[in-house]
Amino acid sequence: MTDAPIYPTFSTRATRLRRHWSVLISTSTKGNRLVRSSVEREFIIIGECISALSRVAPDVFAAITRARRIVDFRNQLTHEYPTVDDALVWAIADRDVHVLRDEYAAVMKSIETEGDGD
């Protein structure tokens, strides 16, 4: 396993994304360009972190549900922006981010447990 700096970055980004989503829900600002851009930016960074995992920790990458789709979504947000469906962005933020955070926490716990056994 590696002590790649992407682990804390991913956790921070997922937390920020959930915070942005909470603001979005509480203020009903789906049409707010600033909030939408912020949420999309966090998705791009999370996608980059997941992409880095595929290179530095393929076993961790494999443990994340839909890891390849996360990277593909990052690529769409970055390179194919005109094709981005706002409803899809909101659905992912609402439905999938907490699942990803939970998986990340479980993976990190197992890494810590493995480290304790050395």
N, C-alpha and C positions, 0 to 999 in steps of 0.2 A: 504494500500500500504506500501511498505517497502523502506527504504533507503539503499538497498543492494549495496555493493561496485561493483557489476558486471555491473551496468549501465555505469559508466565512463570507465571501462575497455573495454566494448563492443564497445563504441564509438571510443576509441583510436585504438582498433584493426581493426575496419572497415576502419578507416582513413588510417592506415598503410598499410592495404591490398590494398586499392585503390592506394596508393603511389607506392607500389611494382609493381602493375599491370601497372601503368603509365611508370615506368622504363622499364618494360618488353616490352611494346609496342614500346617505343621510341628507344630502343637499339636492338630490335629483338633478344632477348636472351632466347627464349623459351627453348632451350637446355641447358641453363646455370643451373647447379645443385644448385648453391648457391641461385639464384633467385627462382627456383622451390621449394627448401626447405624452403625458407623464406615465400613464399606464402602459402605453405601447413601448416607451423607452425601457421601462423595467422588464417587459417581456423580451426585448432585444438583448438586454444584458443577461437575463436568466438563460436565454437560448445560447448565448456565447459561452456562459459557464458550463452548460450541459455539453456543448460541443467540445470544450476543452477537456471535460471528463472522458470523452470518447478516446482522446489521445493519451492522457496521463493516468487514467484509472478506468480502463475498459470494463472491469468487473462492476464498478459502481455505476457506470453508464448503463450497463445491462440490467441493473437492479431497478432502474427508474422506468415506470410505466410510460410508454409512448415517448421515450427519450428522442428517438429519431424525428418524431412529429414535432417535438418542441423546437428542435434545431431547424426543421423545415419552416416552422411558423416564424422563427427569427429571421430566416432568409427572406421569407415573403414580406415581412414588415420592413426589412432593410432594402431589398432590391426590387420588389414588385409592389410598391406601396399603392399604386392605383387599383390593384386588385383586392386590397384588404377590405373585408366586410366588417363594418363597425359592430354589427350584431354578434358576429363570431368572437370578436375581441371581448365584448362584454360577457358573452356566455362562458368563455374560457376563464375570465377573471372570477366570475361568480361560481362556477362549477368545479374547475380543475386546480386552481392554485392551492387550495387547502389540502387537496390530495397530494400534490407535489411536495408541499412543505412537510406533511406527515411522513411521506416516503423518505425524504431527505433526513428527517430526524431519526428515523429507524436505521438508515444506512450509517449515519454518523455514530449512533449508539453502538452498532455492531463493530464499527472501526475502533471505537474506544475500548470496547470489550476485548477485541483481538489484541490491542496494544497492551492491555492489562495482563494478558496471558504470557507476555514475553519475559 
